[in-house]
């Protein structure tokens, strides 16, 4: 999932789908200055990472975000943020203790 999101074009596609909801492949292509086959390759990577879903309706290919996968990503970000906040809290406590030691010596 993270390697799929490492590319700025793929992140832009994700943002586009998040903003607009379901979109045809043609609508997605029209938002980029690269060739449709290049965008198609990016869409393939996003599909393989389960970040986007493809639905076929007649001749159209409709893309949308995969909500489950986006929730997985959100959960990971929250968990990682909580770990970092805990570490910063411990550092703050340590720095406060060191500051009090220095002030007592004065």
C-alpha positions in Angstrom: 0.0 0.0 0.0 2.7 2.5 0.9 4.8 1.9 -2.2 1.6 2.5 -4.2 1.2 5.8 -2.4 4.8 6.8 -2.8 4.2 8.1 -6.3 2.8 11.7 -6.5 0.6 10.9 -9.5 -1.0 8.1 -7.6 -1.5 10.2 -4.6 -3.2 12.8 -6.8 -5.5 10.1 -8.2 -6.5 9.2 -4.7 -7.2 12.8 -3.8 -9.2 13.2 -7.0 -11.3 10.2 -6.2 -11.7 11.3 -2.6 -13.0 14.7 -3.7 -15.1 13.6 -6.7 -16.3 10.1 -5.7 -16.7 7.6 -8.5 -15.1 8.6 -11.8 -14.7 7.1 -15.2 -11.2 6.3 -16.4 -11.6 9.1 -19.0 -12.5 11.7 -16.4 -9.4 10.7 -14.4 -7.1 10.8 -17.5 -8.3 14.3 -18.3 -6.9 15.6 -15.0 -3.3 14.7 -15.9 -0.7 15.9 -18.4 0.6 12.4 -19.0 -0.7 9.9 -21.5 -3.8 7.8 -20.7 -1.7 4.6 -20.8 0.5 6.1 -18.1 -2.5 7.0 -15.9 -3.9 3.5 -16.6 -0.7 2.0 -15.3 -1.0 4.1 -12.1 -4.6 3.0 -11.7 -3.5 -0.6 -12.0 -0.9 -0.2 -9.2 -3.6 1.4 -7.0 -6.0 -1.5 -7.8 -3.4 -4.1 -7.0 -2.8 -2.3 -3.7 -6.6 -2.4 -3.1 -6.7 1.4 -2.7 -9.2 1.8 -5.6 -12.0 -0.4 -6.9 -13.0 -0.8 -10.5 -16.6 -1.3 -11.6 -17.6 -1.9 -15.2 -20.8 -0.3 -16.4 -21.5 -0.9 -20.1 -18.4 0.5 -21.8 -17.2 2.6 -18.9 -14.7 1.7 -16.2 -15.7 3.4 -13.0 -13.1 3.9 -10.3 -13.7 4.7 -6.7 -11.8 4.5 -3.4 -11.8 1.3 -1.5 -13.3 2.5 1.9 -12.0 -0.5 3.8 -8.4 0.0 2.6 -8.6 3.7 3.3 -9.8 2.9 6.9 -6.9 0.5 7.3 -4.6 3.4 6.3 -6.3 5.8 8.6 -6.0 3.3 11.5 -2.3 2.8 10.8 -1.8 6.6 10.8 -3.7 7.0 14.1 -1.8 4.2 15.8 1.6 5.5 14.6 0.6 9.0 15.7 -0.3 7.7 19.2 3.1 6.0 19.5 4.9 9.2 18.6 2.8 11.2 21.0 3.6 8.8 23.8 7.3 9.1 23.0 7.1 12.9 23.0 5.2 12.9 26.3 8.0 10.7 27.8 10.6 13.1 26.4 8.7 16.1 27.8 8.7 14.4 31.2 12.4 13.7 31.1 13.2 17.2 30.0 11.1 18.7 32.7 12.9 16.6 35.3 16.3 17.6 33.9 15.2 21.3 34.0 14.2 21.0 37.7 17.5 19.4 38.5 19.4 22.3 36.9 17.2 24.9 38.6 17.9 23.2 42.0 21.6 23.5 41.5 21.4 27.2 41.0 
